[in-house]
Amino acid sequence: DAGVTQSPTHLIKTRGQHVTLRCSPISGHKSVSWYQQVLGQGPQFIFQYYEKEERGRGNFPDRFSARQFPNYSSELNVNALLLGDSALYLCASSLEGLRAEQYFGPGTRLTVT
Amino acid sequence: KNQVEQSPQSLIILEGKNCTLQCNYTVSPFSNLRWYKQDTGRGPVSLTIMTFSENTKSNGRYTATLDADTKQSSLHITASQLSDSASYICVVTGTSGSARQLTFGSGTQLTVLP
């Protein structure tokens, strides 16, 4: 079985641009979460979606948005990119519930110049 | 503010030795605590998950402890191997109604030398 997949693997954007990152969960998983990991730090929680509804949100500005599709895949959108948005963006999927194990994808490395 | 603090920030040990990593948290209300291993350039992989009522949980050479009263957890690695070199991240899940939020520590960078 395939694990969590993310695309693209790497991405370079310039300040002010917009970016869309994509995530496909493990088959059967209905929850997807997004995280930002700046180099040398732990991941920061951005969003959690379950059954296409937002179930959790971290302390990120409104430039960050996400959605989940009927097939449970998800997109993370970031508008008006800043240099500080450069990071590894991780997606994790889980079945459901508070104790559900989260399985992480390999991440998308975003560089903003 | 929910916070997770890990110590030490980095650790170097010799192969075969044991080590213990620490995690203190202020997340409330508490749902569960996880330890993850993250190899460089890869996504984190779960090692253990513990709820409020669990004091200890083992996964092979990894043993996690949880003291919910003092809000402290530790991860003990026994007989370390070169492949244990990685970042170990403590993650605490808090709840607010139906919402769930994860707070990650900054990780402990472990290097195992031959």
Interface residues (C-beta under 8 A of the other chain):
Chain A: V4 S33 Y35 G40 Q41 G42 P43 Q44 F45 Q48 R55 G56 R57 G58 L90 A92 L98 R99 E101 Q102 Y103 F104 G105 P106 G107
Chain B: V4 Q6 S31 N32 R34 G41 R42 G43 P44 V45 S46 I49 T51 I89 V91 T93 T95 S98 A99 R100 Q101 L102 T103 F104 G105 S106 G107
